[in-house]
Amino acid sequence: MDILTTVFTFFLVWWVTLFVVLPMQIETDASPDRGNDAGAPKNARIKYKLKLNTAIAVAVTFIIWMIFYIYGTEIEDYYLNATFV
């Protein structure tokens, strides 16, 4: 994988894992103030979740990069020469 493909892969992995990380450890307020939504999180911890999401995305992108580094030509040859019925 070249650098541009790696950057795009990281961006896609980061975006997908964001939707996995965001709902983690959500605590709602049992008695919200008047005018506040009852389902709104009490403490969203966005900075922590963005750091965790970035770490997960880096790890997954590295694993994908290693798979393509080791088996890259074999993967491409398989899909280019395969006949799908």
Phi and psi restraints in degrees (range 20) as a CNS / XPLOR table:
assign (resid 1 and name C) (resid 2 and name N)
       (resid 2 and name CA) (resid 2 and name C) 1.0 -82.9 20.0 2
assign (resid 2 and name N) (resid 2 and name CA)
       (resid 2 and name C) (resid 3 and name N) 1.0 178.5 20.0 2
assign (resid 2 and name C) (resid 3 and name N)
       (resid 3 and name CA) (resid 3 and name C) 1.0 -67.5 20.0 2
assign (resid 3 and name N) (resid 3 and name CA)
       (resid 3 and name C) (resid 4 and name N) 1.0 -37.2 20.0 2
assign (resid 3 and name C) (resid 4 and name N)
       (resid 4 and name CA) (resid 4 and name C) 1.0 -66.8 20.0 2
assign (resid 4 and name N) (resid 4 and name CA)
       (resid 4 and name C) (resid 5 and name N) 1.0 -41.7 20.0 2
assign (resid 4 and name C) (resid 5 and name N)
       (resid 5 and name CA) (resid 5 and name C) 1.0 -64.8 20.0 2
assign (resid 5 and name N) (resid 5 and name CA)
       (resid 5 and name C) (resid 6 and name N) 1.0 -37.7 20.0 2
assign (resid 5 and name C) (resid 6 and name N)
       (resid 6 and name CA) (resid 6 and name C) 1.0 -65.4 20.0 2
assign (resid 6 and name N) (resid 6 and name CA)
       (resid 6 and name C) (resid 7 and name N) 1.0 -41.2 20.0 2
assign (resid 6 and name C) (resid 7 and name N)
       (resid 7 and name CA) (resid 7 and name C) 1.0 -64.7 20.0 2
assign (resid 7 and name N) (resid 7 and name CA)
       (resid 7 and name C) (resid 8 and name N) 1.0 -44.4 20.0 2
assign (resid 7 and name C) (resid 8 and name N)
       (resid 8 and name CA) (resid 8 and name C) 1.0 -64.7 20.0 2
assign (resid 8 and name N) (resid 8 and name CA)
       (resid 8 and name C) (resid 9 and name N) 1.0 -39.4 20.0 2
assign (resid 8 and name C) (resid 9 and name N)
       (resid 9 and name CA) (resid 9 and name C) 1.0 -63.4 20.0 2
assign (resid 9 and name N) (resid 9 and name CA)
       (resid 9 and name C) (resid 10 and name N) 1.0 -43.7 20.0 2
assign (resid 9 and name C) (resid 10 and name N)
       (resid 10 and name CA) (resid 10 and name C) 1.0 -59.5 20.0 2
assign (resid 10 and name N) (resid 10 and name CA)
       (resid 10 and name C) (resid 11 and name N) 1.0 -45.1 20.0 2
assign (resid 10 and name C) (resid 11 and name N)
       (resid 11 and name CA) (resid 11 and name C) 1.0 -61.7 20.0 2
assign (resid 11 and name N) (resid 11 and name CA)
       (resid 11 and name C) (resid 12 and name N) 1.0 -44.6 20.0 2
assign (resid 11 and name C) (resid 12 and name N)
       (resid 12 and name CA) (resid 12 and name C) 1.0 -66.1 20.0 2
assign (resid 12 and name N) (resid 12 and name CA)
       (resid 12 and name C) (resid 13 and name N) 1.0 -42.8 20.0 2
assign (resid 12 and name C) (resid 13 and name N)
       (resid 13 and name CA) (resid 13 and name C) 1.0 -65.1 20.0 2
assign (resid 13 and name N) (resid 13 and name CA)
       (resid 13 and name C) (resid 14 and name N) 1.0 -41.4 20.0 2
assign (resid 13 and name C) (resid 14 and name N)
       (resid 14 and name CA) (resid 14 and name C) 1.0 -61.5 20.0 2
assign (resid 14 and name N) (resid 14 and name CA)
       (resid 14 and name C) (resid 15 and name N) 1.0 -43.3 20.0 2
assign (resid 14 and name C) (resid 15 and name N)
       (resid 15 and name CA) (resid 15 and name C) 1.0 -67.5 20.0 2
assign (resid 15 and name N) (resid 15 and name CA)
       (resid 15 and name C) (resid 16 and name N) 1.0 -41.2 20.0 2
assign (resid 15 and name C) (resid 16 and name N)
       (resid 16 and name CA) (resid 16 and name C) 1.0 -68.3 20.0 2
assign (resid 16 and name N) (resid 16 and name CA)
       (resid 16 and name C) (resid 17 and name N) 1.0 -43.1 20.0 2
assign (resid 16 and name C) (resid 17 and name N)
       (resid 17 and name CA) (resid 17 and name C) 1.0 -70.9 20.0 2
assign (resid 17 and name N) (resid 17 and name CA)
       (resid 17 and name C) (resid 18 and name N) 1.0 -21.4 20.0 2
assign (resid 17 and name C) (resid 18 and name N)
       (resid 18 and name CA) (resid 18 and name C) 1.0 -59.6 20.0 2
assign (resid 18 and name N) (resid 18 and name CA)
       (resid 18 and name C) (resid 19 and name N) 1.0 -40.6 20.0 2
assign (resid 18 and name C) (resid 19 and name N)
       (resid 19 and name CA) (resid 19 and name C) 1.0 -73.2 20.0 2
assign (resid 19 and name N) (resid 19 and name CA)
       (resid 19 and name C) (resid 20 and name N) 1.0 -15.4 20.0 2
assign (resid 19 and name C) (resid 20 and name N)
       (resid 20 and name CA) (resid 20 and name C) 1.0 -85.0 20.0 2
assign (resid 20 and name N) (resid 20 and name CA)
       (resid 20 and name C) (resid 21 and name N) 1.0 -38.3 20.0 2
assign (resid 20 and name C) (resid 21 and name N)
       (resid 21 and name CA) (resid 21 and name C) 1.0 -80.7 20.0 2
assign (resid 21 and name N) (resid 21 and name CA)
       (resid 21 and name C) (resid 22 and name N) 1.0 -34.1 20.0 2
assign (resid 21 and name C) (resid 22 and name N)
       (resid 22 and name CA) (resid 22 and name C) 1.0 -57.3 20.0 2
assign (resid 22 and name N) (resid 22 and name CA)
       (resid 22 and name C) (resid 23 and name N) 1.0 -44.1 20.0 2
assign (resid 22 and name C) (resid 23 and name N)
       (resid 23 and name CA) (resid 23 and name C) 1.0 -79.5 20.0 2
assign (resid 23 and name N) (resid 23 and name CA)
       (resid 23 and name C) (resid 24 and name N) 1.0 2.7 20.0 2
assign (resid 23 and name C) (resid 24 and name N)
       (resid 24 and name CA) (resid 24 and name C) 1.0 -73.3 20.0 2
assign (resid 24 and name N) (resid 24 and name CA)
       (resid 24 and name C) (resid 25 and name N) 1.0 139.8 20.0 2
assign (resid 24 and name C) (resid 25 and name N)
       (resid 25 and name CA) (resid 25 and name C) 1.0 55.6 20.0 2
assign (resid 25 and name N) (resid 25 and name CA)
       (resid 25 and name C) (resid 26 and name N) 1.0 44.9 20.0 2
assign (resid 25 and name C) (resid 26 and name N)
       (resid 26 and name CA) (resid 26 and name C) 1.0 -90.2 20.0 2
assign (resid 26 and name N) (resid 26 and name CA)
       (resid 26 and name C) (resid 27 and name N) 1.0 127.4 20.0 2
assign (resid 26 and name C) (resid 27 and name N)
       (resid 27 and name CA) (resid 27 and name C) 1.0 -118.9 20.0 2
assign (resid 27 and name N) (resid 27 and name CA)
       (resid 27 and name C) (resid 28 and name N) 1.0 123.7 20.0 2
assign (resid 27 and name C) (resid 28 and name N)
       (resid 28 and name CA) (resid 28 and name C) 1.0 -94.0 20.0 2
assign (resid 28 and name N) (resid 28 and name CA)
       (resid 28 and name C) (resid 29 and name N) 1.0 154.7 20.0 2
assign (resid 28 and name C) (resid 29 and name N)
       (resid 29 and name CA) (resid 29 and name C) 1.0 -77.9 20.0 2
assign (resid 29 and name N) (resid 29 and name CA)
       (resid 29 and name C) (resid 30 and name N) 1.0 126.9 20.0 2
assign (resid 29 and name C) (resid 30 and name N)
       (resid 30 and name CA) (resid 30 and name C) 1.0 -67.9 20.0 2
assign (resid 30 and name N) (resid 30 and name CA)
       (resid 30 and name C) (resid 31 and name N) 1.0 -38.0 20.0 2
assign (resid 30 and name C) (resid 31 and name N)
       (resid 31 and name CA) (resid 31 and name C) 1.0 -128.6 20.0 2
assign (resid 31 and name N) (resid 31 and name CA)
       (resid 31 and name C) (resid 32 and name N) 1.0 86.8 20.0 2
assign (resid 31 and name C) (resid 32 and name N)
       (resid 32 and name CA) (resid 32 and name C) 1.0 -70.6 20.0 2
assign (resid 32 and name N) (resid 32 and name CA)
       (resid 32 and name C) (resid 33 and name N) 1.0 154.9 20.0 2
assign (resid 32 and name C) (resid 33 and name N)
       (resid 33 and name CA) (resid 33 and name C) 1.0 -65.6 20.0 2
assign (resid 33 and name N) (resid 33 and name CA)
       (resid 33 and name C) (resid 34 and name N) 1.0 160.4 20.0 2
assign (resid 33 and name C) (resid 34 and name N)
       (resid 34 and name CA) (resid 34 and name C) 1.0 -63.8 20.0 2
assign (resid 34 and name N) (resid 34 and name CA)
       (resid 34 and name C) (resid 35 and name N) 1.0 130.4 20.0 2
assign (resid 34 and name C) (resid 35 and name N)
       (resid 35 and name CA) (resid 35 and name C) 1.0 95.7 20.0 2
assign (resid 35 and name N) (resid 35 and name CA)
       (resid 35 and name C) (resid 36 and name N) 1.0 -12.0 20.0 2
assign (resid 35 and name C) (resid 36 and name N)
       (resid 36 and name CA) (resid 36 and name C) 1.0 -93.8 20.0 2
assign (resid 36 and name N) (resid 36 and name CA)
       (resid 36 and name C) (resid 37 and name N) 1.0 148.3 20.0 2
assign (resid 36 and name C) (resid 37 and name N)
       (resid 37 and name CA) (resid 37 and name C) 1.0 -74.3 20.0 2
assign (resid 37 and name N) (resid 37 and name CA)
       (resid 37 and name C) (resid 38 and name N) 1.0 138.6 20.0 2
assign (resid 37 and name C) (resid 38 and name N)
       (resid 38 and name CA) (resid 38 and name C) 1.0 -69.8 20.0 2
assign (resid 38 and name N) (resid 38 and name CA)
       (resid 38 and name C) (resid 39 and name N) 1.0 -23.0 20.0 2
assign (resid 38 and name C) (resid 39 and name N)
       (resid 39 and name CA) (resid 39 and name C) 1.0 -92.4 20.0 2
assign (resid 39 and name N) (resid 39 and name CA)
       (resid 39 and name C) (resid 40 and name N) 1.0 0.1 20.0 2
assign (resid 39 and name C) (resid 40 and name N)
       (resid 40 and name CA) (resid 40 and name C) 1.0 -71.4 20.0 2
assign (resid 40 and name N) (resid 40 and name CA)
       (resid 40 and name C) (resid 41 and name N) 1.0 139.1 20.0 2
assign (resid 40 and name C) (resid 41 and name N)
       (resid 41 and name CA) (resid 41 and name C) 1.0 -68.2 20.0 2
assign (resid 41 and name N) (resid 41 and name CA)
       (resid 41 and name C) (resid 42 and name N) 1.0 145.5 20.0 2
assign (resid 41 and name C) (resid 42 and name N)
       (resid 42 and name CA) (resid 42 and name C) 1.0 -72.9 20.0 2
assign (resid 42 and name N) (resid 42 and name CA)
       (resid 42 and name C) (resid 43 and name N) 1.0 -44.7 20.0 2
assign (resid 42 and name C) (resid 43 and name N)
       (resid 43 and name CA) (resid 43 and name C) 1.0 -139.8 20.0 2
assign (resid 43 and name N) (resid 43 and name CA)
       (resid 43 and name C) (resid 44 and name N) 1.0 106.7 20.0 2
assign (resid 43 and name C) (resid 44 and name N)
       (resid 44 and name CA) (resid 44 and name C) 1.0 -76.3 20.0 2
assign (resid 44 and name N) (resid 44 and name CA)
       (resid 44 and name C) (resid 45 and name N) 1.0 -27.3 20.0 2
assign (resid 44 and name C) (resid 45 and name N)
       (resid 45 and name CA) (resid 45 and name C) 1.0 54.0 20.0 2
assign (resid 45 and name N) (resid 45 and name CA)
       (resid 45 and name C) (resid 46 and name N) 1.0 51.1 20.0 2
assign (resid 45 and name C) (resid 46 and name N)
       (resid 46 and name CA) (resid 46 and name C) 1.0 -65.2 20.0 2
assign (resid 46 and name N) (resid 46 and name CA)
       (resid 46 and name C) (resid 47 and name N) 1.0 -42.8 20.0 2
assign (resid 46 and name C) (resid 47 and name N)
       (resid 47 and name CA) (resid 47 and name C) 1.0 -61.4 20.0 2
assign (resid 47 and name N) (resid 47 and name CA)
       (resid 47 and name C) (resid 48 and name N) 1.0 -43.1 20.0 2
assign (resid 47 and name C) (resid 48 and name N)
       (resid 48 and name CA) (resid 48 and name C) 1.0 -63.0 20.0 2
assign (resid 48 and name N) (resid 48 and name CA)
       (resid 48 and name C) (resid 49 and name N) 1.0 -42.7 20.0 2
assign (resid 48 and name C) (resid 49 and name N)
       (resid 49 and name CA) (resid 49 and name C) 1.0 -68.8 20.0 2
assign (resid 49 and name N) (resid 49 and name CA)
       (resid 49 and name C) (resid 50 and name N) 1.0 -35.7 20.0 2
assign (resid 49 and name C) (resid 50 and name N)
       (resid 50 and name CA) (resid 50 and name C) 1.0 -68.4 20.0 2
assign (resid 50 and name N) (resid 50 and name CA)
       (resid 50 and name C) (resid 51 and name N) 1.0 -38.5 20.0 2
assign (resid 50 and name C) (resid 51 and name N)
       (resid 51 and name CA) (resid 51 and name C) 1.0 -66.5 20.0 2
assign (resid 51 and name N) (resid 51 and name CA)
       (resid 51 and name C) (resid 52 and name N) 1.0 -43.9 20.0 2
assign (resid 51 and name C) (resid 52 and name N)
       (resid 52 and name CA) (resid 52 and name C) 1.0 -62.9 20.0 2
assign (resid 52 and name N) (resid 52 and name CA)
       (resid 52 and name C) (resid 53 and name N) 1.0 -42.7 20.0 2
assign (resid 52 and name C) (resid 53 and name N)
       (resid 53 and name CA) (resid 53 and name C) 1.0 -62.7 20.0 2
assign (resid 53 and name N) (resid 53 and name CA)
       (resid 53 and name C) (resid 54 and name N) 1.0 -41.5 20.0 2
assign (resid 53 and name C) (resid 54 and name N)
       (resid 54 and name CA) (resid 54 and name C) 1.0 -65.4 20.0 2
assign (resid 54 and name N) (resid 54 and name CA)
       (resid 54 and name C) (resid 55 and name N) 1.0 -40.8 20.0 2
assign (resid 54 and name C) (resid 55 and name N)
       (resid 55 and name CA) (resid 55 and name C) 1.0 -63.9 20.0 2
assign (resid 55 and name N) (resid 55 and name CA)
       (resid 55 and name C) (resid 56 and name N) 1.0 -42.8 20.0 2
assign (resid 55 and name C) (resid 56 and name N)
       (resid 56 and name CA) (resid 56 and name C) 1.0 -64.8 20.0 2
assign (resid 56 and name N) (resid 56 and name CA)
       (resid 56 and name C) (resid 57 and name N) 1.0 -42.7 20.0 2
assign (resid 56 and name C) (resid 57 and name N)
       (resid 57 and name CA) (resid 57 and name C) 1.0 -64.4 20.0 2
assign (resid 57 and name N) (resid 57 and name CA)
       (resid 57 and name C) (resid 58 and name N) 1.0 -38.8 20.0 2
assign (resid 57 and name C) (resid 58 and name N)
       (resid 58 and name CA) (resid 58 and name C) 1.0 -63.5 20.0 2
assign (resid 58 and name N) (resid 58 and name CA)
       (resid 58 and name C) (resid 59 and name N) 1.0 -44.3 20.0 2
assign (resid 58 and name C) (resid 59 and name N)
       (resid 59 and name CA) (resid 59 and name C) 1.0 -64.2 20.0 2
assign (resid 59 and name N) (resid 59 and name CA)
       (resid 59 and name C) (resid 60 and name N) 1.0 -45.5 20.0 2
assign (resid 59 and name C) (resid 60 and name N)
       (resid 60 and name CA) (resid 60 and name C) 1.0 -67.2 20.0 2
assign (resid 60 and name N) (resid 60 and name CA)
       (resid 60 and name C) (resid 61 and name N) 1.0 -40.7 20.0 2
assign (resid 60 and name C) (resid 61 and name N)
       (resid 61 and name CA) (resid 61 and name C) 1.0 -64.3 20.0 2
assign (resid 61 and name N) (resid 61 and name CA)
       (resid 61 and name C) (resid 62 and name N) 1.0 -38.2 20.0 2
assign (resid 61 and name C) (resid 62 and name N)
       (resid 62 and name CA) (resid 62 and name C) 1.0 -64.1 20.0 2
assign (resid 62 and name N) (resid 62 and name CA)
       (resid 62 and name C) (resid 63 and name N) 1.0 -41.1 20.0 2
assign (resid 62 and name C) (resid 63 and name N)
       (resid 63 and name CA) (resid 63 and name C) 1.0 -63.7 20.0 2
assign (resid 63 and name N) (resid 63 and name CA)
       (resid 63 and name C) (resid 64 and name N) 1.0 -43.7 20.0 2
assign (resid 63 and name C) (resid 64 and name N)
       (resid 64 and name CA) (resid 64 and name C) 1.0 -62.9 20.0 2
assign (resid 64 and name N) (resid 64 and name CA)
       (resid 64 and name C) (resid 65 and name N) 1.0 -42.1 20.0 2
assign (resid 64 and name C) (resid 65 and name N)
       (resid 65 and name CA) (resid 65 and name C) 1.0 -63.1 20.0 2
assign (resid 65 and name N) (resid 65 and name CA)
       (resid 65 and name C) (resid 66 and name N) 1.0 -41.4 20.0 2
assign (resid 65 and name C) (resid 66 and name N)
       (resid 66 and name CA) (resid 66 and name C) 1.0 -65.2 20.0 2
assign (resid 66 and name N) (resid 66 and name CA)
       (resid 66 and name C) (resid 67 and name N) 1.0 -38.8 20.0 2
assign (resid 66 and name C) (resid 67 and name N)
       (resid 67 and name CA) (resid 67 and name C) 1.0 -61.9 20.0 2
assign (resid 67 and name N) (resid 67 and name CA)
       (resid 67 and name C) (resid 68 and name N) 1.0 -43.9 20.0 2
assign (resid 67 and name C) (resid 68 and name N)
       (resid 68 and name CA) (resid 68 and name C) 1.0 -72.8 20.0 2
assign (resid 68 and name N) (resid 68 and name CA)
       (resid 68 and name C) (resid 69 and name N) 1.0 -29.0 20.0 2
assign (resid 68 and name C) (resid 69 and name N)
       (resid 69 and name CA) (resid 69 and name C) 1.0 -68.9 20.0 2
assign (resid 69 and name N) (resid 69 and name CA)
       (resid 69 and name C) (resid 70 and name N) 1.0 -39.8 20.0 2
assign (resid 69 and name C) (resid 70 and name N)
       (resid 70 and name CA) (resid 70 and name C) 1.0 -82.3 20.0 2
assign (resid 70 and name N) (resid 70 and name CA)
       (resid 70 and name C) (resid 71 and name N) 1.0 -46.3 20.0 2
assign (resid 70 and name C) (resid 71 and name N)
       (resid 71 and name CA) (resid 71 and name C) 1.0 -113.0 20.0 2
assign (resid 71 and name N) (resid 71 and name CA)
       (resid 71 and name C) (resid 72 and name N) 1.0 17.7 20.0 2
assign (resid 71 and name C) (resid 72 and name N)
       (resid 72 and name CA) (resid 72 and name C) 1.0 -55.6 20.0 2
assign (resid 72 and name N) (resid 72 and name CA)
       (resid 72 and name C) (resid 73 and name N) 1.0 -52.7 20.0 2
assign (resid 72 and name C) (resid 73 and name N)
       (resid 73 and name CA) (resid 73 and name C) 1.0 -69.0 20.0 2
assign (resid 73 and name N) (resid 73 and name CA)
       (resid 73 and name C) (resid 74 and name N) 1.0 -32.0 20.0 2
assign (resid 73 and name C) (resid 74 and name N)
       (resid 74 and name CA) (resid 74 and name C) 1.0 -68.3 20.0 2
assign (resid 74 and name N) (resid 74 and name CA)
       (resid 74 and name C) (resid 75 and name N) 1.0 -38.3 20.0 2
assign (resid 74 and name C) (resid 75 and name N)
       (resid 75 and name CA) (resid 75 and name C) 1.0 -65.5 20.0 2
assign (resid 75 and name N) (resid 75 and name CA)
       (resid 75 and name C) (resid 76 and name N) 1.0 -45.7 20.0 2
assign (resid 75 and name C) (resid 76 and name N)
       (resid 76 and name CA) (resid 76 and name C) 1.0 -64.6 20.0 2
assign (resid 76 and name N) (resid 76 and name CA)
       (resid 76 and name C) (resid 77 and name N) 1.0 -42.4 20.0 2
assign (resid 76 and name C) (resid 77 and name N)
       (resid 77 and name CA) (resid 77 and name C) 1.0 -64.0 20.0 2
assign (resid 77 and name N) (resid 77 and name CA)
       (resid 77 and name C) (resid 78 and name N) 1.0 -36.8 20.0 2
assign (resid 77 and name C) (resid 78 and name N)
       (resid 78 and name CA) (resid 78 and name C) 1.0 -63.4 20.0 2
assign (resid 78 and name N) (resid 78 and name CA)
       (resid 78 and name C) (resid 79 and name N) 1.0 -46.4 20.0 2
assign (resid 78 and name C) (resid 79 and name N)
       (resid 79 and name CA) (resid 79 and name C) 1.0 -76.4 20.0 2
assign (resid 79 and name N) (resid 79 and name CA)
       (resid 79 and name C) (resid 80 and name N) 1.0 -29.0 20.0 2
assign (resid 79 and name C) (resid 80 and name N)
       (resid 80 and name CA) (resid 80 and name C) 1.0 -75.7 20.0 2
assign (resid 80 and name N) (resid 80 and name CA)
       (resid 80 and name C) (resid 81 and name N) 1.0 -30.9 20.0 2
assign (resid 80 and name C) (resid 81 and name N)
       (resid 81 and name CA) (resid 81 and name C) 1.0 -102.0 20.0 2
assign (resid 81 and name N) (resid 81 and name CA)
       (resid 81 and name C) (resid 82 and name N) 1.0 -2.6 20.0 2
assign (resid 81 and name C) (resid 82 and name N)
       (resid 82 and name CA) (resid 82 and name C) 1.0 -79.2 20.0 2
assign (resid 82 and name N) (resid 82 and name CA)
       (resid 82 and name C) (resid 83 and name N) 1.0 144.7 20.0 2
assign (resid 82 and name C) (resid 83 and name N)
       (resid 83 and name CA) (resid 83 and name C) 1.0 -109.0 20.0 2
assign (resid 83 and name N) (resid 83 and name CA)
       (resid 83 and name C) (resid 84 and name N) 1.0 116.2 20.0 2
assign (resid 83 and name C) (resid 84 and name N)
       (resid 84 and name CA) (resid 84 and name C) 1.0 -95.1 20.0 2
assign (resid 84 and name N) (resid 84 and name CA)
       (resid 84 and name C) (resid 85 and name N) 1.0 125.9 20.0 2
